[in-house]
Amino acid sequence: MLGKLKKIFSTENGEVQKDEDESTKDLVFASTALLLEIARSDKEVDDAEMTTICDAVVNATNLKVADVREFIDEVNESVDESISLYDFTSEVNEKFSREKKCELVQLLWKVAYADGRVDKYEEHYIRKISDLLNLTHGDFIKAKIDAR
């Protein structure tokens, strides 16, 4: 997984971009995986959901828009191979503050809302992720309201 990330986050001459350290890459990877889990939870990834995820990755990295799809494809493969959300939430728990976790949950809600409706499975997954991130029910509800 890290080898793929190094390739994605490297410059044309093969050097890793200086403002992206391994910890940040792992965190972006884990966060993107959680966003994809929400988009995939209703068995139908909408273009609007994918656009929301792409925008989030562009904002969190120095990747060019053209490279974001390749990065998301790599993350998608990892999501396919993972056996639980813990693979990704543990990384976020370790490195994000409570405030950043709340921002991530709000972004999860934005992905869920992107197609114009929130499916019961999307809501269930967001609740589960929120719990795994040790956030309160109040944090979960506030993120939902703020995302609308």
ZADO-1210 file (C-alpha; in nm, 4 decimals, padded with zeros to 6 digits):
<atoms>
<atom x="00.0000" y="00.0000" z="00.0000" code="MET" pos="1"/>
<atom x="00.2734" y="00.2506" z="00.0887" code="LEU" pos="2"/>
<atom x="00.4584" y="00.1729" z="-00.2328" code="GLY" pos="3"/>
<atom x="00.1512" y="00.2743" z="-00.4304" code="LYS" pos="4"/>
<atom x="00.1184" y="00.5892" z="-00.2227" code="LEU" pos="5"/>
<atom x="00.4811" y="00.6844" z="-00.2806" code="LYS" pos="6"/>
<atom x="00.4244" y="00.6492" z="-00.6535" code="LYS" pos="7"/>
<atom x="00.1108" y="00.8592" z="-00.6440" code="ILE" pos="8"/>
<atom x="00.2572" y="01.1328" z="-00.4245" code="PHE" pos="9"/>
<atom x="00.5945" y="01.1463" z="-00.6006" code="SER" pos="10"/>
<atom x="00.7104" y="01.4067" z="-00.8477" code="THR" pos="11"/>
<atom x="00.8111" y="01.3264" z="-01.2043" code="GLU" pos="12"/>
<atom x="01.1718" y="01.2569" z="-01.0994" code="ASN" pos="13"/>
<atom x="01.0555" y="01.0045" z="-00.8389" code="GLY" pos="14"/>
<atom x="01.1126" y="01.2096" z="-00.5241" code="GLU" pos="15"/>
<atom x="00.8393" y="01.2231" z="-00.2648" code="VAL" pos="16"/>
<atom x="00.6916" y="01.5703" z="-00.2382" code="GLN" pos="17"/>
<atom x="00.8495" y="01.7478" z="00.0560" code="LYS" pos="18"/>
<atom x="00.5279" y="01.8764" z="00.2106" code="ASP" pos="19"/>
<atom x="00.3727" y="01.5300" z="00.2248" code="GLU" pos="20"/>
<atom x="00.5219" y="01.2981" z="00.4856" code="ASP" pos="21"/>
<atom x="00.4346" y="00.9300" z="00.5253" code="GLU" pos="22"/>
<atom x="00.1999" y="00.9993" z="00.8142" code="SER" pos="23"/>
<atom x="-00.0004" y="01.2492" z="00.6114" code="THR" pos="24"/>
<atom x="-00.0191" y="01.0125" z="00.3160" code="LYS" pos="25"/>
<atom x="-00.1505" y="00.7323" z="00.5355" code="ASP" pos="26"/>
<atom x="-00.4072" y="00.9652" z="00.6840" code="LEU" pos="27"/>
<atom x="-00.5282" y="01.0897" z="00.3448" code="VAL" pos="28"/>
<atom x="-00.5446" y="00.7294" z="00.2271" code="PHE" pos="29"/>
<atom x="-00.7503" y="00.6219" z="00.5314" code="ALA" pos="30"/>
<atom x="-00.9813" y="00.9236" z="00.5095" code="SER" pos="31"/>
<atom x="-01.0403" y="00.8648" z="00.1386" code="THR" pos="32"/>
<atom x="-01.1174" y="00.4996" z="00.2094" code="ALA" pos="33"/>
<atom x="-01.3858" y="00.6023" z="00.4587" code="LEU" pos="34"/>
<atom x="-01.5370" y="00.8439" z="00.2058" code="LEU" pos="35"/>
<atom x="-01.5465" y="00.5640" z="-00.0507" code="LEU" pos="36"/>
<atom x="-01.7100" y="00.3308" z="00.2006" code="GLU" pos="37"/>
<atom x="-01.9976" y="00.5785" z="00.2314" code="ILE" pos="38"/>
<atom x="-02.0310" y="00.6217" z="-00.1454" code="ALA" pos="39"/>
<atom x="-02.0342" y="00.2441" z="-00.1946" code="ARG" pos="40"/>
<atom x="-02.2630" y="00.1617" z="00.0984" code="SER" pos="41"/>
<atom x="-02.5851" y="00.1950" z="-00.1028" code="ASP" pos="42"/>
<atom x="-02.4371" y="-00.0237" z="-00.3814" code="LYS" pos="43"/>
<atom x="-02.4416" y="00.2684" z="-00.6237" code="GLU" pos="44"/>
<atom x="-02.1617" y="00.5251" z="-00.6536" code="VAL" pos="45"/>
<atom x="-02.3129" y="00.8389" z="-00.8020" code="ASP" pos="46"/>
<atom x="-02.1087" y="01.0895" z="-01.0056" code="ASP" pos="47"/>
<atom x="-02.1912" y="01.3619" z="-00.7519" code="ALA" pos="48"/>
<atom x="-02.0552" y="01.1450" z="-00.4699" code="GLU" pos="49"/>
<atom x="-01.7363" y="01.0800" z="-00.6640" code="MET" pos="50"/>
<atom x="-01.6970" y="01.4508" z="-00.7379" code="THR" pos="51"/>
<atom x="-01.7288" y="01.5275" z="-00.3646" code="THR" pos="52"/>
<atom x="-01.4606" y="01.2684" z="-00.2864" code="ILE" pos="53"/>
<atom x="-01.2299" y="01.3975" z="-00.5622" code="CYS" pos="54"/>
<atom x="-01.2670" y="01.7544" z="-00.4357" code="ASP" pos="55"/>
<atom x="-01.1806" y="01.6404" z="-00.0823" code="ALA" pos="56"/>
<atom x="-00.8659" y="01.4617" z="-00.2033" code="VAL" pos="57"/>
<atom x="-00.7571" y="01.7606" z="-00.4137" code="VAL" pos="58"/>
<atom x="-00.8038" y="01.9889" z="-00.1113" code="ASN" pos="59"/>
<atom x="-00.6061" y="01.7554" z="00.1170" code="ALA" pos="60"/>
<atom x="-00.3125" y="01.6920" z="-00.1164" code="THR" pos="61"/>
<atom x="-00.0959" y="01.8463" z="-00.3829" code="ASN" pos="62"/>
<atom x="-00.2280" y="01.5996" z="-00.6388" code="LEU" pos="63"/>
<atom x="-00.3398" y="01.7284" z="-00.9732" code="LYS" pos="64"/>
<atom x="-00.7016" y="01.6591" z="-01.0581" code="VAL" pos="65"/>
<atom x="-00.5863" y="01.4150" z="-01.3283" code="ALA" pos="66"/>
<atom x="-00.3949" y="01.2091" z="-01.0691" code="ASP" pos="67"/>
<atom x="-00.6800" y="01.1982" z="-00.8183" code="VAL" pos="68"/>
<atom x="-00.8726" y="00.9302" z="-01.0094" code="ARG" pos="69"/>
<atom x="-00.5665" y="00.7028" z="-01.0063" code="GLU" pos="70"/>
<atom x="-00.5247" y="00.7610" z="-00.6325" code="PHE" pos="71"/>
<atom x="-00.8938" y="00.6863" z="-00.5702" code="ILE" pos="72"/>
<atom x="-00.8659" y="00.3671" z="-00.7761" code="ASP" pos="73"/>
<atom x="-00.5770" y="00.2560" z="-00.5530" code="GLU" pos="74"/>
<atom x="-00.7755" y="00.3358" z="-00.2396" code="VAL" pos="75"/>
<atom x="-01.0766" y="00.1548" z="-00.3840" code="ASN" pos="76"/>
<atom x="-00.8665" y="-00.1612" z="-00.4248" code="GLU" pos="77"/>
<atom x="-00.7637" y="-00.1361" z="-00.0613" code="SER" pos="78"/>
<atom x="-01.1275" y="-00.0939" z="00.0440" code="VAL" pos="79"/>
<atom x="-01.2139" y="-00.4074" z="-00.1537" code="ASP" pos="80"/>
<atom x="-00.9446" y="-00.6003" z="00.0331" code="GLU" pos="81"/>
<atom x="-01.0161" y="-00.4660" z="00.3819" code="SER" pos="82"/>
<atom x="-01.2159" y="-00.6731" z="00.6254" code="ILE" pos="83"/>
<atom x="-01.3374" y="-00.3931" z="00.8501" code="SER" pos="84"/>
<atom x="-01.3663" y="-00.0185" z="00.8925" code="LEU" pos="85"/>
<atom x="-01.1130" y="-00.0469" z="01.1745" code="TYR" pos="86"/>
<atom x="-00.8339" y="-00.0717" z="00.9163" code="ASP" pos="87"/>
<atom x="-00.9010" y="00.2925" z="00.8325" code="PHE" pos="88"/>
<atom x="-01.0531" y="00.4393" z="01.1492" code="THR" pos="89"/>
<atom x="-00.7530" y="00.3329" z="01.3586" code="SER" pos="90"/>
<atom x="-00.5271" y="00.5554" z="01.1465" code="GLU" pos="91"/>
<atom x="-00.7657" y="00.8490" z="01.1801" code="VAL" pos="92"/>
<atom x="-00.8071" y="00.7919" z="01.5550" code="ASN" pos="93"/>
<atom x="-00.4346" y="00.7891" z="01.6062" code="GLU" pos="94"/>
<atom x="-00.3590" y="01.1102" z="01.4180" code="LYS" pos="95"/>
<atom x="-00.6699" y="01.3317" z="01.4121" code="PHE" pos="96"/>
<atom x="-00.7861" y="01.5612" z="01.6875" code="SER" pos="97"/>
<atom x="-01.1517" y="01.5458" z="01.7911" code="ARG" pos="98"/>
<atom x="-01.2176" y="01.8562" z="01.5811" code="GLU" pos="99"/>
<atom x="-01.0624" y="01.6994" z="01.2708" code="LYS" pos="100"/>
<atom x="-01.2613" y="01.3802" z="01.3267" code="LYS" pos="101"/>
<atom x="-01.5803" y="01.5889" z="01.3367" code="CYS" pos="102"/>
<atom x="-01.4775" y="01.7560" z="01.0106" code="GLU" pos="103"/>
<atom x="-01.4244" y="01.4138" z="00.8553" code="LEU" pos="104"/>
<atom x="-01.7692" y="01.2954" z="00.9685" code="VAL" pos="105"/>
<atom x="-01.9182" y="01.6121" z="00.8202" code="GLN" pos="106"/>
<atom x="-01.7444" y="01.5283" z="00.4926" code="LEU" pos="107"/>
<atom x="-01.8876" y="01.1746" z="00.5122" code="LEU" pos="108"/>
<atom x="-02.2327" y="01.3328" z="00.5372" code="TRP" pos="109"/>
<atom x="-02.1569" y="01.5546" z="00.2356" code="LYS" pos="110"/>
<atom x="-02.0771" y="01.2443" z="00.0324" code="VAL" pos="111"/>
<atom x="-02.4031" y="01.0854" z="00.1486" code="ALA" pos="112"/>
<atom x="-02.6016" y="01.3993" z="00.0598" code="TYR" pos="113"/>
<atom x="-02.4253" y="01.4483" z="-00.2750" code="ALA" pos="114"/>
<atom x="-02.6727" y="01.2383" z="-00.4733" code="ASP" pos="115"/>
<atom x="-02.9710" y="01.4184" z="-00.3258" code="GLY" pos="116"/>
<atom x="-03.0755" y="01.1536" z="-00.0754" code="ARG" pos="117"/>
<atom x="-02.9301" y="00.9755" z="00.2237" code="VAL" pos="118"/>
<atom x="-02.9737" y="00.6007" z="00.2082" code="ASP" pos="119"/>
<atom x="-03.0283" y="00.4092" z="00.5329" code="LYS" pos="120"/>
<atom x="-02.7041" y="00.2200" z="00.4734" code="TYR" pos="121"/>
<atom x="-02.5095" y="00.5428" z="00.4303" code="GLU" pos="122"/>
<atom x="-02.6472" y="00.6725" z="00.7586" code="GLU" pos="123"/>
<atom x="-02.5678" y="00.3417" z="00.9289" code="HIS" pos="124"/>
<atom x="-02.2070" y="00.3479" z="00.8086" code="TYR" pos="125"/>
<atom x="-02.1578" y="00.7098" z="00.9120" code="ILE" pos="126"/>
<atom x="-02.2941" y="00.6267" z="01.2579" code="ARG" pos="127"/>
<atom x="-02.0613" y="00.3275" z="01.2814" code="LYS" pos="128"/>
<atom x="-01.7585" y="00.5311" z="01.1708" code="ILE" pos="129"/>
<atom x="-01.8504" y="00.8075" z="01.4139" code="SER" pos="130"/>
<atom x="-01.8618" y="00.5522" z="01.6952" code="ASP" pos="131"/>
<atom x="-01.5277" y="00.4019" z="01.5898" code="LEU" pos="132"/>
<atom x="-01.3806" y="00.7526" z="01.5967" code="LEU" pos="133"/>
<atom x="-01.4999" y="00.7879" z="01.9569" code="ASN" pos="134"/>
<atom x="-01.7288" y="01.0785" z="01.8754" code="LEU" pos="135"/>
<atom x="-02.0465" y="01.1529" z="02.0679" code="THR" pos="136"/>
<atom x="-02.3982" y="01.1319" z="01.9325" code="HIS" pos="137"/>
<atom x="-02.4031" y="01.5124" z="01.9508" code="GLY" pos="138"/>
<atom x="-02.0952" y="01.5292" z="01.7248" code="ASP" pos="139"/>
<atom x="-02.2664" y="01.2902" z="01.4823" code="PHE" pos="140"/>
<atom x="-02.5843" y="01.5028" z="01.4692" code="ILE" pos="141"/>
<atom x="-02.3962" y="01.8342" z="01.4454" code="LYS" pos="142"/>
<atom x="-02.1921" y="01.7016" z="01.1518" code="ALA" pos="143"/>
<atom x="-02.5128" y="01.5896" z="00.9803" code="LYS" pos="144"/>
<atom x="-02.6771" y="01.9296" z="01.0255" code="ILE" pos="145"/>
<atom x="-02.3647" y="02.1206" z="00.9185" code="ASP" pos="146"/>
<atom x="-02.3311" y="01.9079" z="00.6040" code="ALA" pos="147"/>
<atom x="-02.6781" y="01.9967" z="00.4744" code="ARG" pos="148"/>
</atoms>
